[in-house]
Amino acid sequence: MSRKKTYIDSGVLISAFCGIQSVSIRANRILNDENREFASSRFVQLADVMSKNPFYIPYPLESP
């Protein structure tokens, strides 16, 4: 069976680790799907995104 090619951007990575619970769960399902082959831009590097993003909050956001 061929694997589904999936482009991952920084939004998916941030959502998986710092998003509201429902979004985080969905993003993690995508990232943990063994039937996917991931592609990304060389400009997407989580360490840079987290350290340079002025809106980054270092704890999970919960919905009100």
Secondary structure, 3 states (H helix, E strand, C coil): CCCEEEECCHHHHHHHHHCCHHHHHHHHHHHCCCCEEEECCCCCCHHHHHHHCCCCCCCCCCCC
